[in-house]
Structure formats: structure tokens, C-alpha cells
């Protein structure tokens, strides 16, 4: 497990620069995950998924990227800048990084748990999520990471 600290004053004021730092730190993991995610989608490209009695479009990368775009109006501008920085530094597309950021919202039906704790002494928050559905179980087993950001 690796620990990263993204709490410098310069990064706290500029979300794009923060994204550049995050994207550079996680470039390999992001690129590896992109490949695994793309393969995962190809395996299910012809499967029809039934959701609340209705069939959804096949699970393709193109379809998921389109769904991710529908979340764009609900993402604050500062976070869009951070996503742009991550995408640029990791040499992946903005659309894919945006998808990763909204994927949990798209497919989480109360199946996964999360927790946030505030350290009263420092005022910092610690957040954790348990991403226990198949795409994450198959592709992210070795990617436990701790990130420290003081700008929350």
C-alpha cells in the first residue's frame, strides 16, 4: 500500500494543478485500469442487463462514457478542472476520468459502503469506500491507496 500527500499550499488553491499531481502519481494505475476496464466492457458488450424490469443498452465503453456525460451538469467547476488535470497528466481522456468519478453513482444501488471521519484536532477528513462489485473486485485488488488532502 502506498501513501501520497497532496496537501501543498499551491495544490490547495489550484484544482487543475492538483489534478496534474494526482494524474502523474497514478498514471500507471489509471492506464492499467483503462485497459482492464475496456476488456471488461468488451466481455459484456452483448449482454442485456435487466434493471427494475427494463432492459438497458449493452455494457459498452461508448455507452458508459455517454452515461457519464449526463452527470456533467452536476459536477462543480473546480472538480471538472481537477479531472482535466488528472486526464492530461495520466494521458487518458477527460471523458474516461469523468466516468471513473461518476461510475459509483451510476451503478451503486446501496450495495457498497463508505465512511467519512473528521479529525477535530486538524479539521481534516478521512474518507473510505468499499467498492465491492465485480468491475472493481476483478481490476483493483492490488490498488489500495491512502491519499492525504488538506483542502477538503
MARLUMVO-794177 format. One record per residue: x, y negated, z of N, C-alpha, C in turn; residue in three letters. Coordinates in steps of 0.001 Angstrom, whole numbers, padded with zeros to 6 digits, always signed. Example, Ala and Ser with C-alpha at 12.3 -4.5 7.8 and 13.67 -1.06 7.14 Angstrom:
// MARLUMVO-794177
+013190+005690+007800+012300+004500+007800+013200+003300+007800ALA +012850+002250+007080+013670+001060+007140+012900-000030+007870SER 
END
This chain:
// MARLUMVO-794177
+000839+001159+000000+000000+000000+000000+000897-001238+000000UNK +000540-002212-000842+001305-003454-000927+000522-004581-000281UNK +001235-005570+000200+000617-006763+000766+001098-007971-000026UNK +000180-008846-000399+000500-010060-001149-000015-011261-000372UNK +000718-012357-000440+000309-013584+000233+000158-014677-000816UNK -001074-015146-001003-001359-016222-001948-001856-017441-001182UNK -001107-017870-000185-001598-018938+000688-000798-020233+000601UNK +000040-020393-000399+000826-021628-000522-000049-022840-000771UNK +000414-024007-000326-000369-025238-000473-000741-025525-001915UNK +000205-025309-002833-000054-025567-004248-001171-024662-004765UNK -001167-023404-004344-002190-022457-004799-003543-022760-004177UNK -003561-023290-002979-004827-023596-002307-005586-024734-002975UNK -004900-025560-003730-005549-026712-004362-005880-026486-005830UNK -005322-025465-006434-005485-025270-007869-005852-023815-008155UNK -007121-023587-008482-007607-022224-008699-006988-021577-009933UNK -006710-022362-010961-006073-021799-012151-004685-021273-011801UNK -003901-022063-011047-002564-021612-010645-002655-020389-009722UNK -003659-020370-008874-003872-019204-008018-004131-017975-008885UNK -004973-018130-009898-005247-017039-010828-004000-016584-011568UNK -003157-017535-011976-001904-017176-012642-001033-016320-011716UNK -000961-016717-010428-000156-015954-009466-000740-014552-009259UNK -002051-014469-009135-002708-013171-008943-002541-012295-010179UNK -002753-012884-011350-002619-012127-012597-001212-011611-012811UNK -000218-012431-012475+001177-011998-012615+001489-010872-011621UNK +000994-011004-010391+001265-009988-009358+000614-008648-009695UNK -000555-008694-010331-001317-007468-010588-001405-007109-012065UNK -000517-007671-012887-000576-007446-014341-000634-005957-014689UNK +000284-005188-014152+000332-003769-014478-000944-003053-014038UNK -001417-003317-012817-002632-002669-012336-003845-003047-013194UNK -003925-004322-013584-005049-004775-014405-004998-004116-015773UNK -003823-004089-016396-003698-003469-017713-003965-001966-017642UNK -003455-001302-016599-003727+000131-016431-005216+000373-016230UNK -005839-000465-015407-007265-000296-015159-008072-000539-016427UNK -007660-001514-017244-008354-001765-018511-008358-000496-019364UNK -007211+000140-019489-007121+001368-020294-008002+002471-019723UNK -007943+002663-018423-008765+003690-017783-010249+003379-017912UNK -010597+002112-017750-011993+001686-017848-012519+001893-019265UNK -011692+001539-020235-012082+001720-021634-012310+003205-021941UNK -011409+004073-021472-011581+005521-021657-012841+006016-020962UNK -013091+005517-019762-014282+005894-019006-015540+005536-019797UNK -015567+004331-020348-016726+003894-021135-016909+004756-022379UNK -015820+005119-023026-015917+005958-024231-016527+007315-023920UNK -016199+007863-022738-016760+009160-022361-018272+009103-022207UNK -018794+007935-021840-020229+007808-021600-020945+006979-022663UNK -020290+006727-023781-020855+005863-024817-022138+006419-025422UNK -022348+007723-025338-023540+008323-025954-024542+008812-024917UNK -024302+008481-023666-025189+008905-022582-026228+007822-022343UNK -027485+008219-022284-028542+007264-021958-028791+007342-020457UNK -028750+006200-019817-028900+006131-018376-030314+005662-018045UNK -030980+006397-017172-032323+006020-016752-032220+005218-015456UNK -032827+004042-015443-032744+003131-014322-034144+002634-014009UNK -034664+003003-012845-036032+002649-012459-037037+002990-013560UNK -036882+004176-014133-037829+004666-015132-037609+004165-016543UNK -036613+003306-016759-036341+002779-018102-034953+003212-018530UNK -034809+003475-019824-033500+003839-020346-032707+002585-020676UNK -031468+002566-020239-030562+001460-020544-029774+001787-021805UNK -029145+000768-022356-028269+000986-023506-027107+001874-023068UNK -026497+002589-023994-025345+003424-023634-024252+002593-022966UNK -023515+003222-022085-022468+002546-021322-021242+002358-022211UNK -021199+001239-022920-020047+000939-023768-019378-000323-023234UNK -018117-000482-023556-017386-001675-023133-018069-002923-023674UNK -018488-002871-024914-019134-004028-025540-020413-004419-024786UNK -021207-003429-024436-022460-003681-023713-022177-004259-022327UNK -021184-003697-021621-020865-004191-020281-020318-005614-020326UNK -019492-005922-021335-018988-007285-021478-020140-008259-021734UNK -021120-007825-022527-022307-008648-022794-023091-008878-021503UNK -023279-007815-020715-023976-007970-019441-023212-008899-018503UNK -021891-008762-018497-021070-009630-017650-021239-011098-017994UNK -021415-011388-019264-021601-012779-019709-022875-013382-019119UNK -023848-012550-018851-025115-013049-018298-024943-013592-016872UNK -023838-013252-016224-023558-013760-014880-022823-015098-014913UNK -022352-015509-016073-021543-016729-016210-022176-017955-015540UNK -023476-018213-015714-024052-019409-015082-024011-019392-013550UNK -023822-018245-012972-023841-018121-011516-022440-018122-010892UNK -021432-018268-011720-020054-018303-011222-019624-019759-011124UNK -019185-020167-009941-018723-021549-009743-017534-021844-010656UNK -017424-023106-011080-016347-023507-011985-014962-023196-011437UNK -014767-023375-010126-013444-023104-009559-013074-021634-009743UNK -014046-020735-009616-013761-019317-009787-013572-018950-011264UNK -014243-019670-012151-014006-019469-013593-012558-019820-013922UNK -012058-020902-013301-010659-021292-013518-009716-020207-012991UNK -010029-019651-011833-009199-018578-011279-009211-017362-012215UNK -010376-017024-012736-010498-015898-013675-009675-016171-014934UNK -009725-017418-015436-008925-017781-016620-007433-017583-016348UNK -006987-017997-015165-005584-017829-014806-005194-016361-014706UNK -006044-015560-014081-005769-014127-013965-005677-013499-015352UNK -006630-013832-016216-006651-013266-017566-005392-013636-018339UNK -005013-014888-018267-003826-015323-019014-002562-014615-018509UNK -002363-014612-017194-001137-014035-016637-001092-012512-016769UNK -002259-011873-016760-002278-010408-016882-002364-009954-018339UNK -002459-010925-019244-002532-010649-020685-003731-009776-021038UNK -004862-010099-020404-006138-009461-020739-007141-010557-021042UNK -008328-010189-021441-009309-011198-021825-010053-011751-020613UNK -010475-012986-020741-011329-013618-019726-012576-012770-019529UNK -013137-012284-020626-014380-011504-020546-014198-010254-019687UNK -013046-009585-019801-012817-008373-019018-012636-008711-017537UNK -011870-009751-017236-011663-010132-015835-012986-010587-015230UNK -013790-011315-015998-015122-011709-015505-015960-010469-015229UNK -015905-009489-016133-016642-008247-015933-016227-007563-014636UNK -014921-007484-014378-014460-006867-013136-015008-007600-011916UNK -015145-008919-012028-015640-009700-010905-017138-009553-010682UNK -017885-009226-011707-019339-009089-011543-019795-007635-011624UNK -018881-006719-011924-019253-005311-012085-019931-004762-010840UNK -019402-005088-009682-020016-004611-008451-021448-005120-008320UNK -021682-006381-008698-023034-006933-008652-023945-006260-009670UNK -023381-005851-010800-024179-005221-011852-024620-003811-011479UNK -023755-003061-010807-024078-001653-010594-024282-001269-009144UNK -024076-002181-008232-024233-001859-006819-025697-001959-006426UNK -026228-000852-006024-027626-000801-005589-027687-000517-004095UNK -026804-001143-003361-026756-000906-001933-026028+000383-001588UNK -025251+000896-002540-024559+002158-002320-023210+001980-001642UNK -022643+000818-001739-021304+000586-001191-021402-000395-000043UNK -020419-000352+000813-020455-001220+001974-019318-002223+001919UNK -019515-003326+002590-018490-004345+002688-018529-004968+004069UNK -017447-005616+004422-017367-006260+005730-016500-007501+005597UNK -016829-008515+006365-016006-009727+006449-015862-010079+007921UNK -014652-010416+008312-014363-010748+009697-013606-012070+009717UNK -013969-012961+010631-013276-014231+010772-012372-014187+011997UNK -011123-014570+011791-010178-014711+012883-010372-016113+013457UNK -010973-016213+014618-011289-017528+015192-010048-018372+015453UNK -008940-017745+015790-007717-018493+016081-007194-019236+014852UNK -007179-018557+013696-006636-019174+012485-007722-019729+011571UNK -008954-019250+011737-010037-019656+010847-010059-018887+009543UNK -009160-017918+009377-009087-017131+008152-010089-015981+008179UNK -010490-015565+006996-011403-014435+006852-010654-013236+006292UNK -011098-012068+006667-010619-010823+006083-011852-010122+005522UNK -011785-009740+004263-012904-009046+003636-012462-007699+003119UNK -013362-006762+003119-013064-005429+002599-014316-004880+001927UNK -014099-004060+000917-015216-003416+000225-014881-001960-000026UNK -015875-001143+000034-015740+000280-000232-016410+000542-001575UNK -015624+000637-002625-016161+000826-003974-016227+002327-004269UNK -017298+002967-003816-017342+004424-003859-018275+004981-004938UNK -018248+004389-006121-018954+005004-007225-017934+005474-008245UNK -018343+006310-009150-017410+007125-009941-016332+006338-010686UNK -016651+005216-011311-015631+004494-012074-014469+004096-011169UNK -014754+003711-009943-013684+003305-009043-013007+004499-008391UNK -013755+005538-008090-013137+006718-007490-012133+007346-008441UNK -012449+007370-009722-011570+008005-010699-010373+007143-011071UNK -010492+005848-010985-009451+004985-011546-008656+004180-010531UNK -009129+004068-009311-008463+003157-008388-007979+003814-007099UNK -007823+005109-007088-007408+005807-005869-006091+005283-005305UNK -005158+004932-006152-003820+004532-005701-003658+003023-005585UNK -004734+002265-005652-004615+000811-005688-005161+000121-004443UNK -004869+000658-003275-005229-000039-002033-004310-001240-001895UNK -004884-002417-001702-004110-003652-001686-004615-004568-000587UNK -003718-005273+000028-004087-006303+001009-003664-007632+000419UNK -004591-008585+000401-004318-009922-000136-004633-010930+000952UNK -003736-011882+001149-003978-012938+002121-004156-014259+001374UNK -005302-014908+001598-005561-016224+001024-006065-017105+002156UNK -005450-018236+002337-005906-019119+003418-006888-020168+002924UNK -007267-020098+001659-008139-021145+001116-009604-020747+001052UNK -010022-019737+001793-011440-019355+001791-012227-020286+002669UNK 
END
